[in-house]
Amino acid sequence: MLNGTYLLATLVVAAFILWPEESIAVLTAWSLKIQMHFLNYRLKWMAWRMYRSIIKMSKESGFPHPGPFTFVNIWDRESSD
């Protein structure tokens, strides 16, 4: 396990030495993908919570039950351009 960690660290350092711009671009792309997934799951959680509160309020007020919960992922949405 320890040798594998040293090997991975050595490969990462070697990649930064040999190809610094490409290595930074790869790390930036990974970081942005992680941030996008985190934002998507946070928006989904908040939308579901709002949906649950709308169901609760509609039951208390006597309004009909809203439709089923649907959420469109960030990467599946149409741009407004």
N, C-alpha and C positions, 0 to 999 in steps of 0.2 A: 504494500500500500504506500509506504513512504517513498520507495523508488519511483513509483508511478507519478507521485506528486512532484518529485524533483524533475522527472522527465517532462511533465507537462509545463512546469514553470520554465524549464530550459528552452522548450520549444516556443513558448510565448515570447520570451526575451529575444530569442534568435529571430523570430518573425518581426519583432519591433526593430531590431537592428538591421535586418536585410530589407524589409519592406515597411518603413514607418508609416507612410501615407495610407497604404492599403490596410494595414493593421488598425489604424485609427478609424478608418471608414467602416471596417467590419464591427469594431466595438461600438461605434456610434449607431450603426444599423440595429445591432442587438439591443442596445439601450432603448432606442425608439420603439422597437417592437414590444419590449417588456412594458414600457410606459403606455402604449396603446392598448394592450391587453388589460392592464390594470385599470385604465380609464373606462374601458368597455364594461368590465365586470362591476365597477363601482356605479356606473350609470344604470346597469341592469338591476342592481340591488336597490338603488334609489327609486327606479321606476316601479319595481315590484312592491316596495313599501307604500308608494303613493297609490297604487292600484288597490292594495289591501285597505287603505284608509278610505278610498272612494267607495269600496264595497260596504264597509262598515257604516259610512254616512248615508249611503242610499238605503240600507236596511232600516236605519233609525228614522229616516224621513219618509219611508214608504214608497220610494221610487223603485222602478224596475232594476233588476240586477244588470250591471254593465257586461259587455261582451268579454270573451276570454282574454287573458293577458297575453300580449304579443310584444316582442322586443326585436328590433332590427339591429344587428351588430354594426359597429362603426364602419367596418370595411365592406359591408353589404349595402350601405346607403348610397343613394344617388346624389351626386354633387349638384349644387344649384347654379353652376356655370353655364 
